Amino acid sequence: MIYENDSEDLYKDKSGEQNRKKEYSKLFIFILFALAAQVLALNPTSFNRMLENEVKASYKAIGEKNWLNLTDASYRHYNTIIVRSGFKQYFLDKVNRDTDDKNPLARLTAKLLPLVKRVTNNIQTLTYQILHRANLLMIWLYILVPFALAQLVIGVYSWRIRAYTFGNKTKTRMLVIKKLIKSILVGVIVYFALPNFYPTAGAYIPFIALLFASFLTSRYIATLQKHI
């Protein structure tokens, strides 16, 4: 009977690991598809305007001082990745040039030039968009440090109090909390991969994600003792 139980547990572990790998693979494919779709399909002018509106919307969300720090950090990181690395000079500018070459291959490339220009522009816009969101996330994280610490303290004290209580099914609660935290993490990853059609709301997505993640982490800590 002991060996049968061990076999069942081993089978469940392997099955769970396979399911997780499938989920990660699907998420990875979705992100690649979303990024490729933005680079290939979005109109450069519209994409640039969306990014401008997103950057402007973050000004109202985080205030002038934080916004200046945000834009400065995003510009520096963009300049390092795209310009100072030579990627723009030796690749983007090269493939984006008009040519009068009569070679058949050159003519074929010339026909594809509108698509190439769209891709080169959108790669730069997409890079800045991701950097802007990453830095915005860090700004919100800095703003929410007091709240996160307060939640951590609440979680630890709740955990210590629960050590002297009986009852309550905590294992199920812990699994639910873990799933919710995982969902928030997936949501943030997806947020980095998708265009922002609602810039005003998009500026608060990192704030909401961090807020709920802090609260759920506190609840998870408070439940640990009963699970152990």
C-alpha positions in Angstrom: 0.0 0.0 0.0 2.9 2.4 0.8 4.5 1.7 -2.6 1.2 2.3 -4.3 0.7 5.6 -2.6 4.3 6.6 -3.5 3.6 5.7 -7.2 0.4 7.7 -7.2 2.2 10.8 -5.8 5.0 10.4 -8.3 2.5 10.2 -11.1 0.7 13.3 -9.9 3.9 15.2 -9.6 5.0 14.3 -13.2 1.5 15.0 -14.5 1.5 18.4 -12.8 4.9 19.2 -14.1 3.9 18.4 -17.7 0.8 20.6 -17.4 2.9 23.5 -16.1 5.3 23.1 -19.1 2.3 23.1 -21.5 1.0 26.3 -19.8 4.4 28.0 -20.0 4.8 27.0 -23.6 1.3 28.4 -24.5 2.1 31.6 -22.7 5.5 31.9 -24.5 3.9 31.3 -27.9 1.2 33.9 -27.2 3.7 36.5 -26.1 5.8 35.9 -29.3 2.7 36.1 -31.4 1.6 39.3 -29.7 5.0 41.0 -30.1 5.3 39.9 -33.8 1.8 41.1 -34.5 2.6 44.6 -33.2 5.8 44.8 -35.2 4.3 43.5 -38.5 0.7 44.7 -38.4 0.4 48.0 -36.5 0.6 51.3 -38.5 3.8 53.1 -37.3 2.0 56.4 -36.9 -0.8 55.0 -34.9 1.6 52.9 -32.8 3.8 55.9 -32.1 0.6 57.9 -31.1 -0.5 55.1 -28.8 2.9 55.1 -27.1 2.9 58.9 -26.7 -0.6 58.8 -25.1 0.5 56.0 -22.8 3.6 58.0 -21.6 1.4 61.1 -21.1 -1.2 59.2 -19.2 1.5 58.0 -16.7 2.2 61.7 -15.9 -1.2 62.1 -14.2 -0.9 58.7 -12.5 2.5 59.1 -10.8 3.1 62.9 -10.7 5.7 65.2 -12.3 8.8 64.2 -10.3 8.3 60.4 -10.7 7.3 61.0 -14.4 10.5 62.9 -15.1 12.5 60.0 -13.5 10.5 57.5 -15.5 11.0 59.2 -18.9 14.7 59.8 -18.2 15.3 56.1 -17.2 13.3 54.9 -20.3 15.3 57.1 -22.6 18.6 56.1 -21.2 17.8 52.4 -21.4 16.4 52.8 -24.9 19.5 54.7 -26.0 21.8 52.0 -24.6 19.9 49.1 -26.3 19.1 50.6 -29.7 21.6 53.4 -30.3 24.8 52.9 -28.4 24.7 49.1 -29.1 25.0 49.9 -32.8 21.7 48.1 -33.6 20.2 51.2 -35.2 23.2 52.3 -37.2 24.3 48.9 -38.4 21.0 47.1 -38.9 17.9 49.3 -38.7 19.3 52.1 -40.8 20.9 49.7 -43.3 17.8 47.7 -44.1 15.7 50.9 -44.2 17.6 52.7 -47.0 16.2 53.3 -50.5 18.2 51.9 -53.3 18.6 52.5 -57.1 20.3 49.2 -57.6 19.0 47.3 -60.7 19.8 43.9 -59.3 16.7 41.7 -59.2 17.3 40.9 -55.6 17.6 44.6 -54.8 14.4 45.3 -56.7 12.6 42.6 -54.7 13.9 44.2 -51.5 12.8 47.6 -52.7 9.2 46.3 -53.2 9.3 45.1 -49.6 10.7 48.4 -48.3 7.3 49.7 -47.0 7.0 46.6 -44.8 10.7 46.9 -43.8 10.2 50.5 -42.8 7.1 49.5 -40.7 9.1 46.7 -39.0 12.1 48.9 -38.2 9.9 51.7 -36.8 7.8 49.4 -34.8 10.8 47.5 -33.3 12.0 50.8 -31.9 8.5 51.8 -30.7 8.0 48.4 -29.1 11.3 48.5 -27.4 10.6 51.9 -25.8 7.1 50.7 -24.9 8.4 47.7 -23.0 11.1 49.8 -21.3 8.5 52.4 -20.3 6.3 49.8 -18.7 9.2 48.1 -16.9 10.3 51.5 -15.4 6.7 52.4 -14.6 6.4 49.1 -12.7 9.6 50.0 -10.7 8.2 53.5 -9.9 4.9 52.0 -8.6 6.9 49.4 -6.6 8.9 52.3 -5.0 5.6 54.1 -4.2 4.0 51.0 -2.7 7.0 50.0 -0.5 5.3 51.3 2.7 2.1 49.4 1.8 4.0 46.2 0.9 5.9 46.4 4.2 2.7 46.9 6.2 1.2 43.9 4.5 4.3 41.8 5.3 4.0 42.8 9.0 0.3 42.0 9.0 1.0 38.6 7.4 3.7 37.7 9.9 1.6 38.7 13.0 -1.4 36.9 11.6 0.8 33.8 11.1 2.1 34.0 14.7 -1.5 34.3 16.0 -2.7 31.4 13.9 0.0 29.2 15.5 -2.2 29.1 18.6 -5.5 28.4 16.9 -7.2 25.2 15.7 -9.4 24.4 12.8 -9.8 26.1 9.4 -8.9 24.4 6.2 -5.8 26.3 5.1 -4.3 24.0 2.5 -7.1 24.8 0.0 -6.9 28.5 0.8 -3.1 28.4 0.1 -3.7 26.8 -3.2 -6.2 29.4 -4.2 -3.9 32.2 -3.1 -1.0 30.7 -5.1 -3.2 30.5 -8.2 -4.3 34.1 -7.8 -0.7 35.3 -7.4 0.3 33.2 -10.5 -2.6 34.8 -12.4 -1.3 38.3 -11.4 2.2 37.4 -12.6 0.8 36.1 -15.9 -1.3 39.3 -16.3 1.8 41.5 -15.8 3.7 39.5 -18.4 0.8 39.8 -20.9 0.6 43.5 -20.1 4.2 43.9 -21.3 3.4 42.1 -24.5 0.2 43.8 -25.6 -0.5 47.3 -27.1 -2.2 49.8 -24.9 -5.5 50.9 -26.4 -6.6 52.5 -23.1 -3.6 54.5 -21.9 -5.3 56.1 -18.9 -6.3 52.7 -17.4 -3.0 51.1 -18.5 -1.0 53.5 -16.4 -2.5 51.9 -13.3 -2.1 48.3 -14.3 1.2 47.8 -12.5 -0.2 49.6 -9.4 -3.2 47.3 -9.2 -1.1 44.2 -9.8 1.4 45.1 -7.1 -1.4 46.1 -4.7 -3.1 42.8 -5.0 0.2 40.8 -5.0 1.2 42.5 -1.7 -2.2 41.7 -0.2 -2.2 38.1 -1.4 1.4 37.5 -0.2 0.4 38.8 3.2 -2.6 36.3 3.2 -0.2 33.5 2.1 2.2 34.2 4.9 -0.6 34.3 7.4 -1.8 30.8 6.2 1.6 29.2 6.3 1.6 28.0 9.9 -1.6 26.0 9.6 -0.4 24.3 6.4 2.9 23.2 8.1 
